[in-house]
Amino acid sequence: MHCHILPGVDDGAQSMAESREMLMAAKAVGISRIVCTSHVRDPYFKGAETFEKMWNTFYAFEDVANAMGIKVHMGFEVNHHKLMELGMDWVEVLTTDGTTTLLLELSTAASPSRFVDYERTIFELQARGCEVIIAHPERYLAIQDDIEIAENLVRMGCRLQASADFMAGGRFGHEKKPAVRMLKAGLYTFIASDAHFPKHYEYFAKAHERYGNLLRPYRA
């Protein structure tokens, strides 16, 4: 439900051949459905033209995935700053296709006070009928220092999603400890691959094997 598998649209797969390798890696660990969540942030997303390109890329990729027996859905990883720049009228088309789910990425370096602004956005998204999933909170410095900020997001009705590369320390090298703390506190609903290349699916399998029993119950 979070990966960067569409070819040539962001910092994930750069070609259809690489996307195919990722599909093979996903299938090898038992994944049969994938939400393709390309970045909605600079420098990858410019507006309507980029949006159309991402969808056209998805249609071509869907044929490849279907041939391999994997069902794919279109989605987006929506950066908060970029959403504010685009405007809230974009929300309806940036949810996971066919649902009201929106995967929201916050700023890694945001101060605790910045989360007040995030809360306002989340309340507005919820008022528009969105189910808000917070991408990889273990990467946010404020949450690394104080997981009560993550607890508050859960109290607000957000779902939290860990990116499986925390098993190897994460993208910035400091994410395993906060991720495990939040898992043990029962704050996460999802562990996703957040795959940018095939190796991430190995982390996905290992993370679910070790920590999957600590996830919060979820009904789609």
KAPE-V640516 format. One record per backbone hydrogen bond with DSSP energy under -0.5 kcal/mol. CO is the residue of the C=O (numbers start at 1). NH is the residue of the N-H. E is the energy in kcal/mol with one decimal. If there is no record, write none. Layout:
{{CO | NH | E} {CO | NH | E}}
This chain:
{{2 | 194 | -2.4} {2 | 195 | -0.7} {3 | 37 | -1.5} {4 | 13 | -1.9} {6 | 9 | -0.8} {13 | 8 | -2.2} {13 | 9 | -0.5} {15 | 19 | -2.2} {16 | 20 | -2.4} {17 | 21 | -1.9} {18 | 22 | -2.1} {19 | 23 | -2.3} {20 | 24 | -2.3} {21 | 25 | -2.1} {22 | 26 | -2.6} {23 | 27 | -2.7} {24 | 28 | -1.9} {25 | 29 | -0.9} {26 | 29 | -0.8} {26 | 31 | -2.3} {27 | 30 | -1.5} {32 | 71 | -2.4} {34 | 36 | -0.6} {34 | 73 | -2.4} {35 | 37 | -0.9} {36 | 38 | -0.8} {36 | 75 | -2.3} {38 | 77 | -2.6} {39 | 41 | -0.6} {40 | 79 | -1.9} {41 | 44 | -1.3} {41 | 45 | -1.8} {44 | 46 | -0.6} {47 | 51 | -2.6} {48 | 52 | -2.3} {49 | 53 | -2.0} {50 | 54 | -2.8} {51 | 55 | -2.0} {52 | 56 | -2.5} {53 | 57 | -2.5} {54 | 58 | -2.2} {55 | 59 | -2.2} {56 | 60 | -1.7} {57 | 61 | -2.5} {58 | 62 | -3.0} {59 | 63 | -1.1} {60 | 64 | -1.1} {61 | 65 | -2.6} {62 | 66 | -2.9} {63 | 67 | -1.7} {64 | 68 | -0.8} {65 | 68 | -0.9} {65 | 70 | -2.5} {66 | 69 | -1.5} {71 | 34 | -2.4} {73 | 36 | -3.1} {74 | 97 | -3.3} {75 | 38 | -0.9} {76 | 78 | -0.8} {76 | 103 | -0.6} {77 | 40 | -2.8} {77 | 79 | -0.7} {78 | 105 | -3.0} {79 | 83 | -2.4} {80 | 84 | -2.3} {81 | 85 | -1.7} {82 | 86 | -2.7} {83 | 87 | -3.0} {87 | 90 | -1.9} {88 | 91 | -1.6} {90 | 93 | -1.1} {90 | 94 | -0.7} {91 | 94 | -1.6} {91 | 95 | -0.6} {96 | 99 | -2.3} {100 | 131 | -2.1} {101 | 96 | -2.8} {102 | 104 | -0.7} {102 | 133 | -2.6} {103 | 78 | -2.9} {104 | 135 | -2.7} {105 | 80 | -2.8} {107 | 110 | -1.2} {108 | 141 | -2.7} {110 | 142 | -0.6} {111 | 114 | -1.1} {111 | 115 | -0.6} {112 | 115 | -1.2} {113 | 116 | -1.4} {113 | 117 | -0.5} {114 | 117 | -0.7} {114 | 118 | -1.6} {115 | 119 | -2.3} {116 | 120 | -1.6} {117 | 121 | -2.0} {118 | 122 | -2.7} {119 | 123 | -2.6} {120 | 124 | -2.0} {121 | 125 | -2.7} {122 | 126 | -2.7} {123 | 127 | -2.2} {124 | 128 | -1.4} {125 | 130 | -2.4} {126 | 129 | -1.7} {130 | 132 | -0.7} {131 | 102 | -2.7} {131 | 133 | -0.5} {132 | 134 | -0.5} {132 | 159 | -2.3} {133 | 104 | -3.2} {133 | 135 | -0.6} {134 | 161 | -2.2} {136 | 139 | -2.0} {137 | 140 | -1.5} {139 | 141 | -0.5} {140 | 143 | -0.6} {140 | 144 | -2.3} {141 | 145 | -1.7} {142 | 146 | -1.4} {146 | 149 | -1.6} {147 | 151 | -2.2} {148 | 152 | -2.2} {149 | 153 | -1.6} {150 | 154 | -2.0} {151 | 155 | -2.3} {152 | 156 | -1.8} {153 | 158 | -2.3} {154 | 157 | -1.6} {159 | 134 | -3.2} {160 | 189 | -2.4} {160 | 190 | -1.9} {161 | 136 | -1.3} {162 | 164 | -0.5} {162 | 192 | -3.0} {163 | 166 | -2.0} {164 | 167 | -1.9} {165 | 168 | -1.7} {165 | 170 | -2.1} {166 | 169 | -1.9} {169 | 175 | -2.6} {174 | 178 | -0.5} {175 | 179 | -2.1} {176 | 180 | -2.8} {177 | 181 | -2.4} {178 | 182 | -2.4} {179 | 183 | -2.4} {180 | 184 | -2.7} {181 | 185 | -1.3} {182 | 187 | -2.6} {183 | 186 | -1.5} {187 | 160 | -0.5} {188 | 216 | -3.1} {190 | 162 | -2.8} {192 | 164 | -2.8} {195 | 4 | -3.4} {197 | 200 | -1.6} {198 | 201 | -2.2} {198 | 202 | -0.6} {199 | 202 | -1.2} {199 | 203 | -1.4} {200 | 204 | -1.9} {201 | 205 | -2.0} {202 | 206 | -2.3} {203 | 207 | -3.0} {204 | 208 | -2.2} {205 | 209 | -2.2} {206 | 210 | -2.1} {207 | 211 | -3.0} {208 | 212 | -1.6} {211 | 214 | -2.5} {212 | 215 | -1.4}}
